[in-house]
Amino acid sequence: MKKESHQSVENLLTNESFLSWYFGSSKCERAKWNNKIATNDADRYLTEEAASLLNNIIIKEQNIHESQLNKATQQLMQKLRPSGPAVNNPLPDKRK
């Protein structure tokens, strides 16, 4: 079996196997990468670098207050309306 070599962090960031390991979506990939990291210093270094980069760019979701959501919805709806006379919102509010 040919040993797979990842020459750069950029290659890892586009590698489905690595991303499965990082996001924990595959037990098989997790075992494969954990073994690779444990047995090869170069793979460990690149993996740590790529994981660190992903840790820094992953955006954590935040709760949005309902008033902020309502204001944003109103602004969007105003931008979507034609520039003619004001039109009542024909869509019912299903949040109630």
C-alpha positions in Angstrom: 0.0 0.0 0.0 1.4 3.4 -1.0 1.8 5.8 1.9 -0.3 9.0 1.4 1.8 12.1 1.9 0.4 15.6 2.5 3.0 18.2 1.6 1.2 21.3 2.9 -1.4 22.6 5.2 -3.4 23.7 2.2 -3.6 20.1 0.9 -4.9 19.0 4.3 -7.6 21.7 4.3 -9.0 20.3 1.1 -8.7 16.7 2.0 -12.0 15.0 2.9 -10.3 12.4 5.1 -8.6 15.1 7.2 -11.8 17.1 7.4 -13.7 14.0 8.5 -11.1 13.5 11.3 -11.2 17.1 12.3 -15.0 17.3 12.5 -15.3 13.8 14.0 -17.7 12.6 11.4 -16.0 9.3 10.8 -14.6 6.9 13.5 -12.5 5.1 10.8 -10.9 8.4 9.7 -10.3 9.4 13.3 -8.4 6.2 14.0 -6.5 6.5 10.7 -5.4 10.1 11.5 -4.7 9.4 15.1 -2.3 6.6 14.1 -0.7 8.8 11.4 -0.1 11.6 13.9 1.3 9.2 16.5 3.8 7.6 14.1 5.0 10.4 11.9 6.3 13.7 13.2 5.9 15.5 9.8 2.2 14.4 9.6 1.6 15.4 13.2 3.1 18.9 12.6 1.0 19.5 9.4 -2.1 18.2 11.1 -1.6 20.4 14.1 -1.1 23.4 11.9 -4.2 22.7 9.8 -6.3 22.0 12.9 -5.1 25.2 14.5 -6.0 27.2 11.4 -9.5 25.7 11.3 -9.9 26.4 15.1 -9.2 30.1 14.4 -11.6 30.4 11.4 -14.6 28.4 12.5 -17.3 30.9 13.5 -19.2 30.1 16.6 -22.9 30.6 16.3 -24.5 33.1 18.7 -28.1 33.5 19.8 -29.8 36.6 18.3 -32.2 38.6 20.4 -35.7 38.5 18.9 -35.9 42.3 18.6 -32.6 42.3 16.6 -34.1 39.6 14.3 -37.3 41.6 13.8 -35.4 44.7 12.9 -33.2 42.9 10.4 -36.3 41.2 8.9 -38.0 44.6 8.5 -35.0 46.1 6.9 -34.7 43.2 4.4 -38.4 43.4 3.6 -38.1 47.2 2.9 -35.2 46.5 0.5 -37.2 43.8 -1.3 -40.3 45.9 -1.8 -40.7 47.8 -5.1 -40.0 51.5 -4.9 -43.6 52.4 -5.6 -46.4 52.9 -3.0 -46.1 51.0 0.3 -47.6 47.5 0.2 -48.8 45.6 3.2 -46.9 42.4 3.9 -49.0 39.7 2.2 -47.2 36.9 4.1 -48.7 35.9 7.5 -46.4 36.0 10.5 -46.0 32.4 11.5 -43.8 33.0 14.5 -46.9 33.6 16.7 
